[in-house]
Amino acid sequence: MSDKKCSEPETNDCVMPVRSANPIRARSLIRDNLEKQAGCLNLIHSRMPNIKVFSGTSHPDLAQRIVDRLGIDLGKVVTKKFSNLETCVEIGESVRGEDVYIVQSGSGEINDNLMELLIMINACKIASASRVTAVIPCFPYARQDKKDKVNAQSRAPISAKLVANMLSVAGADHIITMDLHASQIQGFFDIPVDNLYAEPAVLKWIKENIPEWKNSIIVSPDAGGAKRVTSIADRLNVEFALIHKERKKANEVASMVLVGDVKDKIAILVDDMADTCGTIVHAADRLVEAGATKVYAILTHGIFSGPAISRINNACFEAVVVTNTIPQDGHMRDCPKIQCIDVSMMFAEAVRRTHNGESVSYLFSNVPY
């Protein structure tokens, strides 16, 4: 009788082989299978696009802080202007199949910086980048998000929607920003938008820098910021107030009505941005008149254009605290009251989580360390 050998079924890569009656043979098959699975995983990881971070000219310091946190080098890019002031961008390294992040804030010469961002996105996209994410700490034209009640019948544009369309057409696949002036701007996009919040960093600063914060009251300088201040007040377990601006006539200076009791308390004004600072300076004066012992202002985006710096210097603030979504070095030199919260770690962590396919919702209520 001839010997018959039991033929083994062919197995494809990464497929569990059949069980064997021989324990030693079974262990060998399992070991071989695990090695094949490890090989498949290594192949998958090797195909994952590498990360590249490029910086526009609006805020190179923030971009450098982000890459330092990520432990990588900033991508090479050359930006120049022709004699007729056209913007020219040259990406200095290959981005084929890469996961590209471009850091450009809506500050300084906003129109030039926006055009530069669009050109950089398009340059990476047509150079076969796998994905292009625009990291825009301060979103440009965010205040032009609707037709206001006064000009409802006018020909006023909704420029934030236009900017959203421009970014999408340029080739952006994803947007990362912080504290949009109106959250519904996310709906202007047909691509994913991650709107980070400065609130966790603000809470951390208050607890570390205001010793009597438990005797504070969080104040919104206008009715539009009520939701923002109530969230912070709830997290700190303190009271909140808001200031209602009232106009009796069109050309008459607005009177401010304080809703809430600030007597013998530390008032902390919280807003998403300050431009010429007229509103927050008037609000601070109103709070002092109402009996507040100290007044702080905490703002996500410190634009500080026009007479803003002189107004802050002459105002009754203990400190005006802003984040570095916009460069603040010059403002801090000109005004000793201005202090800066670094939010680069939040953007770096958002970039890392996005690249690895992880959730970024942790950043909505926590500061990464």
LINWOTA-V651878 format. One record per backbone hydrogen bond with DSSP energy under -1.0 kcal/mol. NH is the residue of the N-H (numbers start at 1). CO is the residue of the C=O. Records with the same first field share a line. If there is no record, write none. Layout:
# LINWOTA-V651878
NH->CO  CO
This chain:
# LINWOTA-V651878
15->12
26->22
27->23
28->24
29->25
30->26
31->27
32->28
33->29
34->30
35->31
36->32
37->33
38->34
39->35
40->36
41->37
42->38
43->39
44->40
45->41
46->42
47->43
52->99
54->101
56->103
63->59
64->60
65->61
66->62
67->63
68->64
69->65
70->66
71->67
72->67
75->53
78->90
80->88
82->86
85->82
88->80
90->78
92->76
97->128
98->95
99->50
100->131
101->52
102->133
103->54
104->135
106->138
107->105
110->108
113->109
114->110
115->111
116->112
117->113
118->114
119->115
120->116
121->117
122->118
123->119
124->120
125->121
126->122
128->125
129->124
130->98
131->98
133->100
134->174
135->102
136->176
142->139
144->141
154->151
160->144
162->158
163->159
164->160
165->161
166->162
167->163
168->164
169->165
170->166
172->167
173->132
175->192
176->134
177->194
179->196
185->182
186->183
187->184
188->185
189->186
194->175
196->177
202->198
203->199
204->200
205->201
206->202
207->203
208->204
209->205
210->206
213->210
215->212
216->213
217->266
218->239
219->268
220->241
225->222
226->223
229->225
230->226
231->227
232->228
233->229
234->230
235->231
236->232
237->233
238->233
241->218
242->259
243->220
244->257
246->255
255->246
257->244
259->242
264->291
265->262
266->215
267->294
268->217
269->296
270->219
271->298
274->301
281->277
282->278
283->279
284->280
285->281
286->282
287->283
288->284
289->285
290->286
291->288
292->287
293->265
296->267
297->319
298->269
299->321
300->271
301->272
303->274  301
304->274
305->275
308->305
311->307
312->308
313->309
314->310
318->295
320->337
321->297
322->339
323->300
324->341
332->328
333->329
334->330
335->331
338->335
339->320
341->322
347->343
348->344
349->345
350->346
351->347
352->348
353->349
354->350
355->351
356->352
358->353
363->360
364->361
365->362
